[in-house]
Amino acid sequence: MAVITTDFNEIQVRNIDPHSPVTSENHNKLLKTFGNFKMYVDGFDIKFTKDLTTHQLLATIESGTAYVQYMVIEMISAATLEVTEIPCSQAEYFVVLEYTYRAIKPVPIAYLKVIRSENYNPLNQLKLYRLNLPEWFSMPSDNDLANWWAIGNLEDLRRSVENTPTWANTTYLRLDGQNQASANLKMDAIPVADNDITNKAYVDNYIKNHHDLHTKFFVCKNGDSLSPLYQTVIEDVNIAKSNPMLAVREAYIDDNNNFVDNGGVYITAAGTTVNVDVNNKDTLKFKINGTTVSEVNSRGITGAIWNADMAEYFLADDAITELPEEGTCICIHHGKAVISDEEGDPSVIGCVSYHPAYILGGSTDFDKEFKENHKLPVAVIGQIKNVPYYSDYNLETGGLLVSGKHGKFKVISNYDPLNINGCIIGKAMNSVYPCYGDKFNRVDVVIK
């Protein structure tokens, strides 16, 4: 006797990050996962059984993989669903895969369901099959059921055009002979336009076999004059037809495979070390989308533009099962980082920081460091914003901080008994006010 599936979390894997770029990264992963760019659903074959004890018509959905809300859902084993109880009235049903991404814990789960067609929600449900049921007063025989499905009352929607996602309409050729919605690709022996494609002969003749020129490259603004050597390269490969071109820059790869840019950059790779020579320029800047995030100048001084603390990784106590919130006060007990729960603990070392200017002993992938190495990033010096605290005093900027209960800092006065060496971990950067009981406020601090 078939058992209806209730725990879908045990039989599924969700294996694409919904925050990855929808039009590029997900496509690559989908191709790898499905093995065929025309596939939107793979698997999920259906068969029907009957439970004569409970008078239920059941559907067993085999394992399969599908794409819902930018997430690849894989059901790794079969699931059994109730279609209807007999007797039943005439109705249309859909077998759907339902998933809604939400940034919550516990994480959302995908479900296979049989729903009435009027309850279908295209925002979070992917149709797999359409079932048209007649009015049955008693359980049909196996032969009657098979004949009923055979005359168009069971429709496979896994490959339907309606189910083809938007990105498949505009990015790939959906079906044999159909064109993509955007400008069609066209063959050209020498590609010029954005949608031109070419053949192996072009690669061999104009790129691969240019042994005397392929170690030199350029990017030239349209209309600018070039040296005869580079002008020859342009004519040979017909790059002059590309319009417009970019700003002037000449560079080359030397005999030792070093990159030399006439604008003042020289990069060498010696063994496992990469050396960057900025040719007497004062500062080397690192930018993201045009915004400087850090820099190194010629005197070896570095600067992180956004943040102002230095964090160090510490092995976390086993009692810490998930990453604490930023600003949580941390102490060291028996060689491991613990969340503070004692006022004025002399073993206090700092607070959790997920936006450090500098970090020691690990990477900036805080989730991975915690899951694989059970380590926490703790700010041991510098400025930390928005740190939780409580206080019995109304103090101005410069209030002293010690460890407190529940991972919070406690602000004390200069005359507090806890104002002793070893207990003070930092100072408040703005005025603080008393908060009593379980209440707490937030303050910017300097860890020292």
N, C-alpha and C positions, 0 to 999 in steps of 0.2 A: 504494500500500500504506500503510495507516494505521500511524502510529508511536505506540507507547504513551507516554503522558505520564509523565515522571519529575520534572521541575522545576516543582512547583506554585507556588513562590514567585514565579515570573516571570509567572504569569497571574492573580494575586489581589490584592485590596485589602481591608485590614481597617480599617473606618472608624467604629468607635464605641469610646470609652474604656470599658473594663470597670469602671472605678471610678466612673463617673457613676451617679446615683441610678436604680435599676432601675425604679422605679414611676412615674417622671415624665420625666426627661430622655431616657431611651432611647426611651420611647413617642413623644415628639415627633419624635425623629430617625427612628424607624422609619416613622412616617406620611409624613415627607418623602421617605424613601428608597424606600418601596414604593408610595406613592400610594394605598393602600387599607388600612384598618385590619384587614381580615380576612385579609390576606396574611401568611403566615409564610415562604413560599418563593415566589420569583418567578423564572421561567425554569427552567433545568436540564432542558430537553427531552432525550429519549433516542432514539437509533436504534442499530441493530445492524449490524455488518459482520463479514466472515469473512476470516481470513488462511489461505489454503489451503496456504501454504508451511510455516507453523509449526503448522497445525491448531488455531488459536485462534479462539474466538468472542469478538468484541470489542464493547464498548459505547462509543459517543461521546456524551458529556454536553455539551450546549451551554452557553453562558455563562448565569449566573444569580446571584441574590442570596438569601441566607438568614441566619437569626439563630441563632447557636449560642453558648452560654455568655456571654450579654450582649454579644456581638460581632457586628456585621453583616459577613458575609463576602461579598465579590463576586468571582466568577470572571469575568474580563473576556474570556476566549476559551475555546473548547471544549477538552475533555480526553478522551483515549482511554484506556480501561481494559480489562484482560483480564478476561473473565467466567469462562472455563474453557478447558481444553484438551480436544480431542476425540480419543479416546473419553472419556466421563465417566459417572459413576454418578448416580443420582437424588439431588437435593439442593435445599434452599431457600436462596436468597441474598438479601441486601439490598444495594442501592446506597445508600451513606451519604456524608454530608459530615461529616468528623471534625475537631474543633478542641478543644484544651485550653489554657485561659489559664494561663500561668505567668509570673511576673515574673523572666524570665531573658533573657540575651543569648547568642546571637542569639535574636530573638523567635520564638515558636512559629508554625508554619505550618499552615494548613488543608489537608486532603487530601480528594479524592474517591476512594472505595474501593468495591470489590465484595467483600463478606465473607459467610461462611457465617452463617446466621441464629442459630446457637447462640453465635457470637462477638460478637453485638451488645451494645454498651455504651450504655445510655440516658444516661449522665452526660456523654458527650462526642461522641455520634454522633447525627446527625439522619437519619432514614430518608427517602429519596426514592422508591425503588421496591422492590417485592418481586418476585423472579424464582423461579419453580419450574421446575427443569430435570429432564427425564426421563433415563433411561439411554440415551445415544446412543453407538452403536458407530462411526458415521461421521458426517461433517459433514452436517447437514440442508441440504436445498435452501432457497432463499429462500422458496419458496411454503410448504414444510412449516414453516419457522420462523415465518412470518407467521400461519399457521393455529394454531400452538401458542400463540402469545401471545394470539390472539383469543379463546381459550376459557377465559380467566381465569388464565392462568399468568404474566401480566405485570400487576401491580397498581400503580397510581399512588398513592403515599402522601403526595404533597406537600400535599394539602388534607385529609388525614384528621383526624378528631376526636382520635385518639390523638396526633397530632403537634402539636395546638394547645397552645401553651405555657400554663403556669399563669396568667401575667398576662393572657392573652387570655380565659381562662375567667372571671376575676373582674373585669376592668376594662371589657371591651367586649362588645357583643352579637355572639356568634360567628357565628351563622347567622340568616337571616331568620326571625323569629318566636320565637327563643329569648330568654330573659331572663337577665340577669347574675345571678351567684350571690348577691351582696349585695342589700340592700334595693332594690326596684325603684323606678325614677324614676316620678313621677306628675305629671300636669298639674294645676296649681292657678292660678286667675286671680290670686290674691294668695298668693305663696309664703310658707309659715310653717315647715314641717318641713325638715330637712336634705336630704331627697331630693325636695323639690318642685321642679318646673321651671315656667316660665311662658311667656308669649307676647309678641309685639311690642307689643300694646296696653298691657300693663302698663308696659313700658319707656317708651312714648310718653306715657302718661297720668300716671304716678307719678314718673318720673325726668326724662325728656328735656324735658318742657314746663314744669317748675317753675322758670321763669326767675327769679322773685322770691325763690326760696329755695335754688336749687342751689349758690350760692356760699357757703352756710353748712352746716356739718356738725357732728356731735357723736357721742360714744360715751357711753352712760349706763348706770349700774348700775340693775338692776331695783328699783323702789320709791323711787328718789331723785326729789325734786321738781326740775322744770326751769322756766325762765322761760316765760311764755305763748307767746313766739315759737317756742321749740323744742318746746313741747308741741303746738303746731299742726302742726309738721312731723311729729311722731310720729304724730298721728292721721291726717294726710293719707296717709302712706305705709304705715301699719299696722305700723310697726317695733315698736310696743308688744307685738305678738304674739310676737316673738322672745324667748325666755326660756331661760337667763339672758342679760343683757347685761353689758357690761364696765364697768370703773371710770369714774367721772365725768371727762369732759374736754370742754371747750368750746373751739372754735377757729373761725376763719373765714379766707376769702381776701379781702384788701382790693381796692380798685379797681385797684391796680397789680399784681395777681396775686401778692402777697406772702403767705406763710403766717404767721398770727399765732396763737399758742397762749397762752391766758390763764394757763397754768402757768409761763410765763417763757421761751418760745422764740420768736424772731422771725427768719424766714429771708427774705432778698431775693435776687433774681437780677438783677444789673445787667450786661448784656452777657455776657461770658464768665466773670464772677466771681460766686460764691455767697457771700453774707455771712450768718453765723450770729451772732445776738445772744442771749446766754443771760440777759439781763436782770439783770445784776449778780451772777449766780451765780459762784462762784469757779472751778469746774473743769468742763471739758467732757471726758467720758470716752467712749472707743470700746470697745464690748463685743462679744464673740462668744459666743452661747449663755449670756448672763448673766455672763460672766467678763470683767473689765476687762483689755484687752491694751495700751492706751496711753491717754494723757490729755494735755490742754493746760490750764494754769491761766491765770488772769487776768493774770499777770505775764509771759506768753509762754514759760513754762518747760514743756517737753514731757518726757514720760517713757514709755519702752517697758518694760513690766512684765517681760517674759520674758528679754530679751537685753541685752547691755551693750557692744556693739562698733559701730563705724562702718565701713562698707565702702564702697569706691569701685570703679567699674568701670574695668578696664584692657583694652586691646586685647591679645588673646592671640597668642603666636607660632604660626606655622603648624604647628609640630611638635606642638602640643597639639590632638589630634583629638577628645577627649571631655572632659567636665567632670571635673576632678580631685576626689579625696575632700576633704571638709572638713578644714581644718587643714594642707593642703599648703603648704609654704613657697614663696613667690613672689619672684622678683627681676625687675628691669627690664634687658633687654639690647636695645640698638638701638631703644629706644622701645616695646618690646613685653614683655608679661608672659611669663616663662619659669619652669618648675619648677626650683628650685634644685638644683645639682649640684656646688657648690663650698663648702667650709668657709670661713666668714668672708667671704662675698662682700659688698663694701660697697654693692652695688646692691640689697640686700634691701629689700623694702617692707612685707611682712606675710605673711598667709596667707589661703587661700581660706575664705570664710564664707558659708554658706547660711542663717544665722539672724541677720542683723544687726538691731540696734536701729534704725539709720539706714542708708540706702543712697543714694549719690550717682551720678548719671550713667546711671541706668537703672531698670528696674522690678524687682519681686520674682519675675518669671517667668524664673528663671535658665536653664532649658532654651531658651526662646525667644531670650533675649539672646545665648546662646552660638551657637545654630544660625543666627540671622539676622544678628547683628552680630559674632560671634566675640569676645565680651567675657567676662571673668571678674570676679566680685565678690571683692575683696581687702580684708580687714580691715586698716586702717592704724592704728587706735588702739582701745584698749579690751580687754575680757576675752574670751578664747576658751577654750572648754572642750575637753578631750580631744584635745590636739594631739600628733602623733607626734614623738618626739625620740630621740636617743641621746647617751650621755655617757661620758666616761672617769673621771668623778668621782662621789663620793657627797656631794651637797650638800644643804643645808637650803633652806627657802623663800627666794626671792630670787635663785636661780641665774641667771646671765646666759645669754641665748640669742643665737646667731648662725645664719646659714644653714648647712645641712648638705647631705649628699649624698642623692640620690633623693627630693628634696622634703621631707626631714625637717629638724627643727631640731637643732642641736647645743648642748648645755649646756656652758659653760666656767667655769673658776674666775676669781677676780679677778686671778690672776697669769698667766693664759694669754696668749701673744703676740697672740692674736686680740682681746684686750680693748682695742680702740682705737676712736676715734671713727669712726662710720660703719658699723661691723660689728655693733654691738649692736642687736638689733631688739626685745628684750623681756626680761621676767623671769618665772621660774617662780613660780607661786602656791602650790606645795606642794613638799615634799622630792623630790629626784630621786636616782636610783641608777644606777650604771654599767651599760651593756649593750654587749656586744662583738660584733664581726663584723657580720653582717647583721641582728642583733636590734635591736628598738627598743621603747620603752615609750611611755606617753602621759601628758601633764601639762597642767594648766590654766595658761594664760599671760596676761600682760598685755602687749599690743603697745604700744610707746611711740614 
